Structure formats: C-alpha cells, structure tokens
Amino acid sequence: MTAINSLVILVGENEARLTSLQKAVQSCDRSCVLASDMAEMVATCEDSISQLVVFVSSDTSGEMLEHDNALKAVLSKYLMVVCLHEPSVRSVASYFRHGAADVWSDGISQKDLTESLSRIQDIASTRVQRHQYSGDLEKTNLDLQESLRVLKQDQIAGLEVQKSLMPESPLTVGDYEISHSVTPSLYLSGDFIGYNFVLERYLLFYFADVSGHGSSSAFVTVLLRFMIGRVIRRHITENDHTALKSAPEGLLEHINNQILATGLGKHLTVVAGCLDTETSKLRYVVGAQLPRPIMIVDGKADYLPGKGKPVGIFEDAVWDVAEIQLPERCALVLLSDGVFELVPDKELADKEKTLLQFLATSSNSIENLKDALSVDFIEAPQDDVSMLLLTRGM
C-alpha cells in the first residue's frame, strides 16, 4: 500500500487552533509544518497526490466554500482535510462534495484522528494508483497517436505509389476515349483500373475490386498490375495479334491461379476487355463484378450480359468471354460496388434500376458521371468508389 507523505501541512490563520491540531497530529507519529495561507501551502507541498494538507477553516455554514472558487480548486487537486470549529451538517456535506478527504472538528479525539488517518491512507493509495494509471494511459495514447501518424504517412506514401501505377486519364484513340476516377474509402484503395493501347490497334482495359480495404487489398492491386502488365508486354514483344484478337480469353484463369498461389486469402471481382479499334468489336469477361457493365446508347442505359465467379476463390474456374459490336455513338461504364452506397434505394434490384436512370444522360465525361452520383460530396465513403468510362463519338 502506498504511504501518505509523513509530513502534514497545516494551513490556517488561527495560531491557537493550529498549535492544538499540530500536537494532536504529532501524537499520531506525524510531522507537521505550518502554512499561513494557501499560497504558502502550495509552495511547501511536495506531492499534491499523497501529501496530506489540513485546512483549518473558520467556516461553519459551508457558505464560504460556495463562493470561493480558489478553495474549490485546491480541494479538487490536493489530498485535503478540512478542520472546522463547529461543523454543521450542511458545511460537512459541502466540503465532501467538493473533494475533501475528511472533515475534522476542533478537539477531535485521538481515536477518531487515528481512524481518519487510516482512511486517508487508503484514499492516498487510490489517488496514487489513479495517477499512475492516468500517466500510463496518457503514454499509451501518445504512443498510439505516433503509431497512427506513422501509419498515415505510410498510407499516404502508398497512395502516391498506387496513383503512379494508374494510367494517365484520359486516353484518346481516334474517336474513342477512356478515363477513370478512384475515390478510396481509406488512403489506400482496393480498387484498381488499368488500360493500354497496344500494337496501334487494341485498347485493353481491366477494372478490379479486391476484397477488403487498406494496405493488404492495395498490395493485391499492385500484384494484379504486375501480372497483367507482364502478359501485355509479352503480347507486344511477340507482336501477337492472334492472342490479342481473342483477348481477354484466359486472362482471368491466369490471374485466378496466381492469386491462389500467393495464399493471401484475397479474392477480387473484375471486368476485363479488349476493344479492336479497327472493327469496333469489344470482347469482355465479367468475374462477379457488381454492378455489371453498363452500355449507354441514345440516352438509354442497360446492363450488358455477363456473369462469372470471383477470381481467387475457386481452383480450375473458367470464365466465358462475350463479344459485342459497338455503335458509332455509345458509352461503356464500369463501376465498383461502392457506388451502391450513393443510391438511396434499399434493395439491390431497386438500386440497379436507379443507377441506370442516373447514368442515362450523364455519360459523356467522367466528371459528369461523378456529378450524377455526387461522388465529390462524399466526406468519408464506407467503400471505395471507382469508375471507368469508355466513350465512342461522344
């Protein structure tokens, strides 16, 4: 048990009362020092937590305390006993209410004084423990704040790396234009978008949403870019028009095997496509991405057919490639599922219908898409909100 400081400070102006109380306290094996006022007491006190201060007060009604804010402050801070000449019930209650450890009266018996000092011993131990806990908590909070600061710096740096891996937006090829926007829920995003124009003919793109958020999901997006980039570089190096004409056939199967091999426990939904700009044929594959790709023609928006399993869960999974002919004026919109949070409906089917209405007349630019969905007004999105827009003749 923590011992209270053996030196007791007696504070007051009445010398006779101070001397009498000093003798009583010293008879309990305590040393005493006298202070004429609170300022001298503060200068004398070595430890406001466990050193006992006895204030010899002339107040009998408690009214003096009610109007003395300085005394209230001292009572709340110091281990203090108040000694009253003729204490009333009201005055005793008032001093206890404002933090006094005990209230004595002039002429307190040796027995009562000994018992009070024993109780104050317990109070001092509690105050010391609480002070230690408070200090430990403050240190823990400071350590936590520093850890969060470092984590924030790391994530901001990671975000810059992630941004550098994204393609320049927009990319224009003849009467086609492709652009994108990513609004992460955290500093790092689990969504990733890529597109390339290769062999002066093929516009390749992919749109992925990795499960989860934060650093682990962002790491998978970097891995994804590396895997797809390696495939694209091989096609370019080998001038492989045959492979590109059939792309993205086999791409999701390749990514699926690679993700499973990492053992990261992550999976992703994805849409990948290859547009032949000479024939305007678009071949695409959908891996459980919601919402599905949206095609907008003449102010009417519809979901393209296509479904498939998520990537990174099932071994030996296969995905079907669909093919469509793009009209002379059209827009293809890909969205992450975070966009559903921006639609007011409750049921998914209703959200999908409302989404088509929002986008039908807002597809000529990525900024118009963001305005239609109020993306820039989101302060703290619960999920990443990403979009890719491919337009022709718009």
N, C-alpha and C positions, 0 to 999 in steps of 0.2 A: 504494500500500500504506500502511496506517495505521502510523505510527511509534509505538513504545512511548515513554512518558514518559522523557525523558533523565535524570531524577533517580531513582536507585535507592536504595531504603530497605534498610539492613542492620539486622537485628534479632538481638540476642543478648546474653548476659551476659559472654562471654569476650572481654575487651578485646583481647588479643593476636591472637586469631583474626579479630576484626572488623577490626582495623587491617591485617592481612595481606591480607584479602579486599578491603578498601577500595582498597588500592594496585593490586591486580590488575584490579579493575573500572575504576578511573580510567585505567589504561593502555589501556583499550578506548574511550576518549573518552566515558566516562560520569561524571556527577557522583554523589556519594554523600552520604547523610545517615544518621546512626546513630540507632537507637532501642533503648532498653534492654529493652523488653518489647512485647507485642502491643498493649497499650492505647496506648502512645506511638506505635506504628506506625499504628494506626487514626486517631489524631488528626493524624498527619503526612501520610498518604496523600491525594493529591488526586483520584485516579481508580482505583477498585478494578478497573476493566476492563482498563486498559492500562498502569498504572504497576507496574513490577517491584519485588517485595519478596523479599529473600533472608533466609531464616530460618537462622541459624547454630545448629544443634542439637547437643546432646551425646549424642543418642540414636544408638545404633549397631545395636540389635537390631530396632527398629521397635515394640517393646512399649509404649513411652511414648505413641506415637501412638494405639494401640488403645484406651487408657484416657483419652485427652484429647479430649473432645468439643468443647471450645472451639477447639482447634487444627484439628480436622477441619472445623469451620465456617469458619475463616479460610482453610483450603486450598481449600475449595469456592467461596469468594467472590472471593478475590484472585488476581492473577497472581503466583504464588509459586514460588520455587526454594528447595529445602532444601539446605543445605550441611552435610554430615556429616564428622566427624573420621575415622572408619574405617568406611565404609558396608559393610554386608553385603548379600547378595542379597535377604534377607528384608526388611531395612529399606528398601531402594530400591524393591522391589515394593510395599511397604505405602504409601509416600508417593505413588507414582504412582497407586495405586489410589484414593487419597483426593483426587486432584486436583492434585498438584504438576505444574508445567510442566516441571521438570527436577530432577535431583538432582546436586549437585556434591560433590566431596571437597576437603578441605584440600589446598592446593598444586596446584590444578588448573592445567594448562598454559595458556599464552596462546592456543595454537591451539584447544584444547578449549573455552576460555572464549569465544573469538570465535565458534566454530561454534554453541555453545549460545545465545549472544545472538541469532544469526541465526535459529535455530529459534524462539526465544521471540518474535522479531519477527513471524513467521508466525502463531504462536499468538495474539498480541495482535490482529493484524488480524482473525483469525477471531472472537475474542471481541467486538471492536467491531462487526463486521458482525452477529453473532448478537444483540447487544444492540439494535442499530438495528432489525433485523427484529422482535425481540420488542416493541419500542416501537411500531413500525408496526402490528403485529398487534393489540396492545392498543388502539391508537387505532381501528383498523378495527372491533374488537369493540365498543368503546364506541359508535362511530357506528351500528353495526348494531343494538345494543340500543336506542339512541334512536329509530332508524327503526321498529323493531318496537313500541316504546312508542307512538309517534305513530300507527302503523297500527292498533294495538289500540284506541286512543282513537277513531280514525275509525270503526272497525268497530263498536265499542260504540254510538257515536252513530248509525251507520247502522241498527243493530239496533233502537234505540228508534224511529227513523223507520218502519222496517218494521213494528214492532209496532203503531204508531199507525194504520197503514193496514189492519190486520186488523180484522175485525168484532168487536163485543162478543160474548162467549160466556158462557152460551148465549143463543140467541134462541128465545122461545116464541111460537107462533102456534096458538091453540086447543089441540088435542091433539097438535100437532107440536112437536118441539124439535130444534134444530140447534146443534151445538157443535163445537169443533175443538181440536187441540193441534199445536204445531210444536216439534220438538226439533232445532235446527240442528247440523250437524257442525262448523261454524265459527261465528264470531259472527254472520255473515250467512247467510241461508238462500236456497237456490234454489227452495224450495217456497213456494207461495202459495195461500191459501184466501180465498174471499170469498163472502158470501151477503147477500141483501136481501129484505125483504118489501115488495112494491110493489102499488099500486092496491088495497090491502086484500084481496088475493086470491092473488097469485102469489109463491111462495117460490123465488127464483132462487139458484143456487149454482154455484161452479166450484172446481175443485181442480187445481192445475197444478204440474208438476215440471220446472223449467228445467234444461237440460243443464249440467253442471259445478257448481262450488261458488264461494262467495265473492262478491266485490264485483260482478263482471261479471254473474253469474247473478242476484244480488239486484237489480241495475239493471233487468233484464228483467222481474222480478216487479212492480216499480213501474210500468214501462211497460204491463204487462198490466192492472194495476188501472185505470190511466188509460183504456185503450182500452175495457175492458168497462164501466167507470163511465160513460163518455160515451154508450155505447149504451143503458144502463139509464136514464140521465137523459132521453134523447130519448123513450123509450117512456113515461116518467112524464109529461113535459111535454105530449106529444101524446095522453095518455090512450089509448094504443094497445093495446086489448085484443086486437085481431086479431093483432098481432105477438107478443104475449105468449102467446097460445094456441098458436102454432106454434113458440115458442122451445123449445130453443136453435137452431132451424134457421138456418143461415147464419152462426152466430157463429164457428165455427172457421175457416170460409173467410175471414171478415173479419180475424181475428187472424193467420191464415197470411200474408195479403197484407201486413199491416202489419209483421210480423216480418221477412219477406223484404226489405221496402223499407228497413229500417234498416241492412242489411248487417253486422250484428253477428256473424254466424256462429253464432248460438244457435238452438236448437230446444227444444221442450217437449212433454211428454206432458200430457194434460189430460182431465178429465171435467167436463162442464157439464150442468146440469139445470134444469128448470122444473117445479115442483110446483103444480098447480092445487088449492088447498086446499078449494075448493067441490066438486070432483068426485073428488078424491084420485087424479087421473091424473098420473103422472110421465113427462115426456118428457126423455130424456137422450141425450147423444152422448159417445162414447169416442174419444179420439185417442191410441192406442197406450199407454194407461196400464196399468201392471202394479204390483200385482195389479189385476184387473178389479174393478168394483164388487161388493160382497158384500151380498146380501139375507138377513136372518135372520128367520125366521118359526117360531114354536112350537119354539124351541130347535134349529132346523136351519138351517145356513148353506150358501148356494150362490152361485156366481158368476153375475152377470147376463150375458146375451149382449151382445155389442157389441165391435167392434174398429174400427180405423181407423189411418191413418198418423199419425206425429208431426206436430206443427204447426211450420212454419218451415223445411221442407226442400224440399217439392215444390210447384212452381207449379201452379195450376189444380187442386189436390187438392180432393176433396169428401168429406163425412162424412155417414153415414146416421144419422138420428135414430130412436131406439127409444122405444116407449111401453108402460107397464105400469100396471095398476091396483093401488094399494097396499091391502093388507088392513088391518083395524082395529087390529091389533097387529103391529108389524114394526119392523125397524131396517135402515137402509142405511148401510154402512160404506165409506168411501173411504180408501185407504192409499197412501203413497208407496212406491217400491221399496226404500227404505232399511230397511223393515220386514223384508225377507227376511234381512237380516243377523242378526236376532234369532231366527230359526228355525233349529234345529240341523241340519236335513237338508242334504245336499249338492246334490242335483238339484233343479232348479226345480219340476218336477212334484210332487215329494215335499214341497217347501216349501209349495206352494199347498194341498195336502191338509191338512198340519199346521196351516196358518193357519186354515182353516175350523174345525178342531177347537178351536183356541184361542178363537175368537171366538163359537162357537155359543151359549154360555151366559154371555157377558160383554159383552152389547151394550146394557145398559140405561143406561149413562152413559159419558162419555169417560174418567173415572177408572178405571172397571172395564176398559175397553179397554187403557189404559196398563198397568194391573196385570197383565192377562193376557199382555201382551207384554214385561213387565219394562222398560218404557221409562225409568222414573225411575232405574233402576240402571245405566244406560249412562254411563260416565265420559267417553268420547271416541268418539262414534259415527263410523264411517267415512263415512256418508252421512246426509243429512237424514232424520229420521223424523217424518212428519206423518200426521195422521188427521182425518177429518171424520165425524161421526156424526149421522144424521138419524133420529129415532125418532117413532113414532106410537103413542099409547096405552100407553106403557111406564112 
